[in-house]
């Protein structure tokens, strides 16, 4: 039997069956010995095969279907391993706030690089529009100019006042969408506004999954009334980059990618090489300094919590 993983706590999974039934399931032992280097061998959004356990309402997951994509970050506790946030996505939304809390340009760039690496279209949703002063609106315009100029769609909303929700609903329609961001950016408030009755409570663990020590947080998937699925993730404090080689990094910046064929050296690092088209564009203010600084930070393996 085949189903879709819609919730996880690491040791137990909730599987949505083809008939709409939700089944609490666990992993078959051999899943853990197949060379999987992530802390979670399965993730929300995965398609799996399962079989019911004898005389029980629970099931055992027996097979993971091939993923079309996934989004991953460096595990906080095990720095050499990754944590798959979600799989089989059509798009990913990063909820951004300019204050209370502030989402840094560096964090935005790390998210976008990760989405680029796994071929997931990304969009930025600027929340808490109701709190913006005149100065805040000017900063918002600067942020939007940076990202819209390199091809990333940007949207604004106030989850609290439910402004521009129709536009966001249209984006969600018939898509599998990951929604993520720092804790406190209003992600749960936004999802509750988009899905009346969902009543999300950040960090709450339901009884069905309380089967052991809950040490890691995972995503949860919700069916959308307009078609498609929304995947909610717990707030991300930091976004460590993993499984991206230094030579692969440049093409993950769209504005770099357009220029790389013009560099003098085919293996240009875009750091101090002569004849580098990226550095020339930076000097001509055609590349935003904050984006270039993010490139250097990721290239040099610097971590960020902001």
C-alpha positions in Angstrom: 0.0 0.0 0.0 1.2 3.5 -0.8 0.9 6.7 1.2 2.3 10.2 1.7 4.2 11.2 4.9 2.4 14.2 6.3 4.0 14.4 9.8 7.1 13.2 11.6 8.7 13.3 15.0 11.8 11.3 14.0 10.8 7.9 15.2 7.1 7.9 14.2 5.5 9.1 11.0 1.9 9.9 10.1 1.1 8.5 6.6 -1.9 9.7 4.6 -3.3 6.7 2.8 -4.8 6.8 -0.7 -8.3 6.5 0.9 -7.7 9.5 3.2 -7.0 7.5 6.3 -4.1 8.7 8.5 -1.9 5.9 9.8 0.7 6.1 12.5 3.8 4.3 11.2 7.4 3.5 12.0 10.5 2.7 10.0 11.6 -0.9 9.2 15.0 -1.5 10.7 16.9 -1.8 7.5 16.1 1.8 6.6 18.8 2.9 9.0 21.6 0.8 7.5 21.4 1.9 3.8 24.2 4.5 4.0 21.8 7.4 4.6 23.8 10.3 6.0 20.9 12.5 7.1 19.6 12.5 10.6 16.1 11.6 9.3 15.9 8.9 6.5 12.3 10.0 5.8 10.7 13.4 5.6 7.4 15.1 5.2 6.4 15.0 1.5 7.9 11.5 0.9 5.9 8.9 -0.9 6.3 5.5 0.8 5.0 1.9 0.8 3.7 0.6 4.1 2.1 -2.5 5.6 -0.1 -2.8 8.7 1.4 -4.5 11.7 -0.4 -7.7 12.8 -3.5 -7.0 14.9 -2.6 -3.3 15.2 -3.8 0.0 13.8 -0.1 1.1 13.2 2.0 0.3 10.2 5.6 -0.3 9.1 7.1 1.7 6.3 8.8 -0.7 3.9 9.9 1.5 0.9 10.8 5.0 0.1 9.9 6.1 -3.4 12.3 8.2 -5.5 12.2 11.9 -4.6 11.9 14.6 -7.3 13.7 17.0 -5.0 14.2 17.8 -1.3 15.5 20.7 0.8 18.2 20.1 3.4 20.1 21.9 6.0 23.1 21.1 8.2 22.0 19.3 11.4 22.4 21.5 14.4 23.6 18.7 16.7 25.5 16.6 14.1 27.5 19.1 12.0 28.6 16.4 9.4 25.1 15.3 8.8 22.1 16.9 7.2 18.5 17.2 8.1 16.0 16.9 5.3 13.3 19.5 5.9 10.8 18.3 3.3 10.7 16.4 0.0 8.9 16.6 -3.4 8.3 20.3 -3.4 6.9 22.6 -6.1 8.0 25.7 -4.4 9.4 27.2 -1.1 8.4 30.4 0.7 10.7 32.1 3.1 8.7 34.4 5.5 10.8 37.5 6.1 10.5 40.2 8.8 12.6 43.4 9.0 12.1 43.6 12.8 10.7 41.5 15.7 12.7 39.5 14.7 15.0 40.8 11.9 15.7 38.4 9.0 19.2 39.2 7.8 20.2 39.3 4.1 22.7 36.6 4.9 20.0 34.2 6.1 17.8 35.0 3.0 20.8 34.3 0.7 21.5 30.9 2.4 17.9 29.9 2.0 17.9 30.9 -1.7 21.2 29.1 -2.3 19.8 25.9 -0.7 16.6 26.1 -2.8 18.7 26.7 -6.0 20.9 23.7 -5.2 17.9 21.4 -5.1 16.0 23.0 -8.0 13.1 24.4 -5.9 11.6 27.7 -7.0 11.7 30.2 -4.1 9.7 33.2 -3.2 10.0 35.7 -0.4 7.0 36.7 1.7 7.5 39.9 3.7 5.2 39.7 6.8 4.2 42.1 9.5 3.4 44.9 7.0 1.2 46.5 9.8 4.3 47.3 11.8 6.3 49.1 9.1 7.2 52.7 9.7 8.1 55.0 6.8 11.7 54.0 7.3 10.7 50.4 7.3 8.9 50.7 4.0 12.0 52.2 2.5 14.1 49.2 3.7 11.5 46.9 2.4 11.8 48.5 -1.0 15.5 48.1 -0.9 15.2 44.4 0.0 12.7 43.8 -2.8 14.9 45.6 -5.3 17.8 43.3 -4.5 15.9 40.1 -5.0 13.4 40.9 -7.7 16.2 42.2 -9.9 17.8 38.7 -9.8 14.5 36.9 -10.4 13.1 36.1 -7.0 9.4 37.1 -6.6 8.6 39.1 -3.5 5.2 39.6 -1.8 4.0 41.5 1.3 1.4 40.7 3.8 0.2 41.2 7.4 -0.9 37.9 8.7 -2.4 39.6 11.7 -4.6 41.9 9.6 -5.0 39.3 6.8 -3.9 41.6 4.0 -3.0 40.3 0.6 -4.0 36.7 1.5 -5.8 36.2 -1.8 -2.6 36.7 -3.7 -0.8 34.2 -1.5 -3.7 31.7 -1.8 -3.4 31.9 -5.5 0.3 31.1 -5.3 -0.4 28.1 -3.1 -3.2 26.7 -5.4 -2.5 23.1 -6.6 1.2 23.3 -5.4 3.2 21.5 -2.7 4.7 24.5 -0.9 7.2 24.6 1.9 6.8 27.6 4.3 9.7 28.4 6.6 11.5 31.2 8.4 12.9 32.3 11.7 10.8 31.7 14.9 8.6 34.7 15.5 8.2 35.9 11.9 4.5 35.1 12.1 4.5 31.9 10.1 2.0 30.1 12.2 -0.3 33.2 12.2 -0.1 33.3 8.5 -0.9 29.7 8.0 -3.8 30.0 10.4 -5.1 32.9 8.4 -4.7 30.9 5.2 -6.2 27.7 6.7 -9.0 28.8 9.1 -9.5 26.1 11.8 -5.9 24.8 11.7 -5.0 26.5 15.0 -1.3 25.8 14.8 0.6 26.0 18.0 4.4 26.2 17.6 6.2 23.3 19.3 3.1 21.4 20.4 3.5 17.6 20.2 0.4 15.6 19.9 -0.3 12.4 21.9 0.1 10.1 18.9 3.7 10.9 18.5 4.7 10.9 22.2 6.4 7.5 22.0 9.9 8.5 23.0 12.2 11.4 23.6 11.5 14.2 21.2 14.9 15.8 20.5 14.4 17.2 16.9 11.6 19.1 15.2 10.2 18.2 11.8 7.7 19.6 9.3 4.0 18.9 9.0 1.8 18.9 5.9 -1.7 20.3 5.5 -4.2 19.7 2.7 -5.3 23.0 1.1 -8.9 23.6 0.3 -8.0 25.2 -3.0 -5.9 22.1 -4.0 -2.3 21.3 -3.1 -0.4 21.0 0.2 1.3 23.4 2.5 4.2 22.2 4.6 4.8 24.0 7.8 8.2 23.9 9.4 9.3 24.8 13.0 11.2 28.1 13.1 14.7 27.9 11.9 17.3 29.6 14.0 20.2 29.0 11.6 20.6 27.5 8.1 23.8 25.6 7.7 24.8 24.8 4.1 25.6 21.2 3.4 26.5 19.1 0.4 27.5 22.1 -1.8 31.1 22.0 -3.1 32.9 25.3 -3.4 33.1 25.0 -7.2 29.3 24.5 -7.3 28.5 27.6 -5.3 28.9 30.4 -7.9 26.2 29.0 -10.3 23.7 29.0 -7.4 23.7 32.8 -7.4 21.7 33.7 -10.5 23.5 37.0 -11.1 26.8 35.2 -11.0 25.6 32.5 -13.2 24.8 35.0 -16.0 28.4 36.2 -16.0 30.5 33.1 -15.3 31.1 32.4 -19.0 32.8 35.8 -19.3 35.5 35.1 -16.7 39.0 34.8 -18.0 39.5 31.4 -16.2 37.0 28.6 -16.4 37.6 27.7 -12.8 37.4 31.2 -11.5 36.5 31.4 -7.8 35.3 35.1 -8.1 37.6 36.1 -5.2 40.8 37.7 -6.5 41.3 36.3 -10.0 42.2 38.7 -12.8 39.6 39.0 -15.6 36.7 37.9 -13.3 33.4 39.2 -14.7 31.7 38.8 -11.3 34.3 41.1 -9.6 34.0 43.6 -12.5 30.2 43.6 -12.1 30.6 44.1 -8.3 32.9 47.1 -9.0 30.3 48.5 -11.4 27.6 48.0 -8.7 25.7 45.6 -11.0 26.0 43.0 -8.2 24.8 43.9 -4.7 27.6 43.9 -2.1 25.4 42.0 0.4 25.0 39.2 -2.1 28.7 39.0 -2.8 29.4 39.0 1.0 27.0 36.1 1.4 28.9 34.2 -1.4 32.2 34.7 0.5 30.7 33.7 3.8 29.3 30.5 2.4 32.4 29.8 0.3 34.6 30.1 3.4 32.3 27.9 5.5 31.2 30.5 7.9 28.0 29.7 9.9 25.3 32.2 10.7 22.6 32.4 13.3 21.2 35.7 12.2 
